[in-house]
Amino acid sequence: MSEPDPIALYRVMFLARMLDERIWQLNRQGRAHFAVPAAGHEGVAGYAFALDPARDYLVPHYRDLPALLHFGVTPRDVFCNLFAKANDPNSAGRQMFAHWSDATHHLLSLSSPQPNHVPHAVGIALASKIRGDNAVTWTGFGDGSSSKGDIHESMNFAAIHKLPVIFCCENNGYAISVPQDMQMAVQNVADRAAGYGMPGAVAQGRDPLEVFEVARQAIDRARRGDGPSFIEIKVYRFMPHTSNDDDKRYRSREELDAERANDPVALFRERIVKEKTWDASRDDALKQELQAQIYDALAFAEASPAPTAAEAFTNVYAMGGDK
Ligand SMILES: Cc1ncc(C[n+]2csc(CCOP(=O)(O)OP(=O)(O)O)c2C)c(N)n1
């Protein structure tokens, strides 16, 4: 896997941030009923660049929009999902926002009960091993979810059978209002990997290239047939948990302001400017281009039809036939 193009990487991170801000505004305007912010998690885009979207599978965390944009998800897809339109590629308007699922992009749905998508990722990896298709499956979840039994069963099974799956905990320090030290007695979630017989590694999510490098090593290992790995990406969530959360009740504004110094989008922009691969005028032009893309996508989604009542049960229950 070659090094990622830094501009392509920056582009998805910047687009994700701009989409995130727009989605939040739409929610505050009463035009979108539910927002799930990704701001602060943009460094996860690094892992997507270490995968092969044509071959590998992604069963993502709900804050993985930056990575999904590299897998082919478009702003039109995002807004059609947000507004639950009939042409939402994720679920045709049935699932809540950010329950990403699109078979054309090898993207499989997470479920609202967290994290029961993780055993599904292990099942896909088992199928890959049986088929011999050399695909790797990546699955993501939060630090709160990492304390659930689904993770234990998944990691244990995957390690025994040396399955080509990467478990990725995006540790933002909170499970809604519950801080990490009330969820677990370890400092690094990845420390648990040893207990399953697989390597564990920590990457700082403020640096997408560090995330890429840690992901690349785990993916190479899985592709060689040496089995799963556990990666922890340390991030900070800049916005409330969802649009239904009031984060002022459990974290101080001083903490939030201090963490903004580690903004992954701003830091990566500074880095590519310093390396002279980027400059302010190119940044302005990109911002305008992405803004135009967002306006187009928003207009497209708003003009798209809602699902009809007659379609309410399609793909929800098995219909017809004598089963
Ligand atoms: C089984 C289950 N219990 C509770 C919830 C409600 N819930 C949704 S997200 C969440 C917190 C998850 O925190 P974490 O895994 O750290 O991810 P983060 O949202 O911080 O990225 C909870 C408790 C749920 N979706 N499923």
PDBQT file of the ligand as one rigid body, heavy atoms in Angstrom, charges set to zero:
ROOT
HETATM    1  C1  LIG A 401     -26.940  -1.556  23.554  1.00  0.00    +0.000 C 
HETATM    2  C2  LIG A 401     -27.030  -0.066  23.546  1.00  0.00    +0.000 A 
HETATM    3  N1  LIG A 401     -27.064   0.613  24.701  1.00  0.00    +0.000 NA
HETATM    4  C3  LIG A 401     -27.134   1.958  24.699  1.00  0.00    +0.000 A 
HETATM    5  C4  LIG A 401     -27.213   2.643  23.518  1.00  0.00    +0.000 A 
HETATM    6  C5  LIG A 401     -27.328   4.156  23.528  1.00  0.00    +0.000 C 
HETATM    7  N2  LIG A 401     -26.048   4.722  23.083  1.00  0.00    +0.000 N 
HETATM    8  C6  LIG A 401     -25.877   5.111  21.806  1.00  0.00    +0.000 A 
HETATM    9  S1  LIG A 401     -24.332   5.659  21.534  1.00  0.00    +0.000 SA
HETATM   10  C7  LIG A 401     -23.908   5.420  23.149  1.00  0.00    +0.000 A 
HETATM   11  C8  LIG A 401     -22.534   5.755  23.658  1.00  0.00    +0.000 C 
HETATM   12  C9  LIG A 401     -21.495   5.120  22.843  1.00  0.00    +0.000 C 
HETATM   13  O1  LIG A 401     -20.256   5.660  23.242  1.00  0.00    +0.000 OA
HETATM   14  P1  LIG A 401     -18.957   5.218  22.527  1.00  0.00    +0.000 P 
HETATM   15  O2  LIG A 401     -19.019   3.770  22.206  1.00  0.00    +0.000 OA
HETATM   16  O3  LIG A 401     -17.823   5.676  23.358  1.00  0.00    +0.000 OA
HETATM   17  O4  LIG A 401     -18.996   6.002  21.127  1.00  0.00    +0.000 OA
HETATM   18  P2  LIG A 401     -19.026   7.569  20.838  1.00  0.00    +0.000 P 
HETATM   19  O5  LIG A 401     -20.482   7.929  20.689  1.00  0.00    +0.000 OA
HETATM   20  O6  LIG A 401     -18.387   8.266  21.987  1.00  0.00    +0.000 OA
HETATM   21  O7  LIG A 401     -18.286   7.785  19.565  1.00  0.00    +0.000 OA
HETATM   22  C10 LIG A 401     -24.957   4.883  23.881  1.00  0.00    +0.000 A 
HETATM   23  C11 LIG A 401     -24.906   4.571  25.324  1.00  0.00    +0.000 C 
HETATM   24  C12 LIG A 401     -27.170   1.900  22.312  1.00  0.00    +0.000 A 
HETATM   25  N3  LIG A 401     -27.199   2.505  21.118  1.00  0.00    +0.000 N 
HETATM   26  N4  LIG A 401     -27.081   0.565  22.348  1.00  0.00    +0.000 NA
ENDROOT
TORSDOF 0
